[in-house]
Amino acid sequence: MNPFLRWPLMLLPFALWGTAMAAMKPLLDTLSPPALAWLRLLPAGLALLLAALVLRRPLGVDPRDRPWLLAFALVDGSLFQLLLAAGLAETGAGLGSVLIDSQPLLVALLARTVLGEAINPVGWVGLLIGLAGIACLGLPAGLLRHWWLLGPPSPALESMGRGELLMLLAAAAMAVGTILARRACRHSDPVAVTAWHLLVGALPPLALAALPAFGGLQGLWPSLSPAGWLLVAYAALPGSALAYGLFFWFASQGDLTGFTSLTFLTPVFALLSGGLLLQESLRPLQWLGVVLALASVLLINRRSVLWQPLPLQPERI
């Protein structure tokens, strides 16, 4: 693929996710987390299958990949989306995005352990800088001052509870799902695998949404305003079908750690879109976070060039 086209396509999923979170948050005033999860997954899966049909790509999944597909669908489809929606309902966008965007570090650990992907010292430094960057982008200044400068206790500390834990678990689910995607695409087309994982992953949230505890029939077909349905459409189609299709296409090949490090840019896109659409201005601390996030992506993706250990010399006898 032409590199001038490849990089914009690699960045696009993270830009879409950065804005999809903003679309999902107001929907949770009306929808239960399972309803939001299935409304995002099911249309996205159908749209990807339609795209594969139009592009004349294989629609089936090789029998050897089906057990991995099932695991991929349940972990990254069902579990991740349920945890994300439930966490988003109980936490602010800032701290929630920091926790959900910490998954490149988890992916790197899993890729090193499961896939044997090399991560040299430059890569680890880049990952830590990326975590510092998203902390500056999303965490309240008072909380950072308490952590780093030992200032007075911050009220933000008292608000860290179940919502933040759910977001951290969602990050872990997506990290595991990213590794499972590699396994599920060994003999099958990545677009078809992603589509089926969205469709199969939609079934458990759909079943949960139909329970009386989550609204019953109202959870199966909620009553939303036209503006609400537009937000659902954005979260499901650009924010899921296109974003997940591109993400798992690139995740199924090449450097997994380097690619997932682009997740550090998700809050950057979210804040920049807020500045463009809502005339919100970034604080100096957030500009520092932008610089750190960009530096981390550069370090991680150039780690093999920046760190070249000397070859071992044979011992002299």
Buried (B, 14 or more C-beta within 10 A) or exposed (E): EEEEEEEEEBBBBBBBBBBBBBBBBEBBEBBBBBBBBBBBBBBBBBBBBEBBEEEEBEBEBBEEBBEBBBBBBBBBBBBBBBBBBBBBBBBBBBBBBBBBBBBBBBBBBBBBEBEEBEBBEBBBBBBBBBBBBBBBBBBBBBBBBBEEEEEEEBEBEEBBEEBBBBBBBBBBBBBBBBBBBBBBBEEBBBBBBBBBBBBBBBBBBBBBBBEEEBBEEBBBEBEBEEEBEEBBBBBBBBBBBBBBBBBBBBBBEEBBBBBBBBBBBBBBBBBBBBEEEEEEEBEEBBBBBBBBBBBBBBBBBBBEEBBEEEEEEEEEE
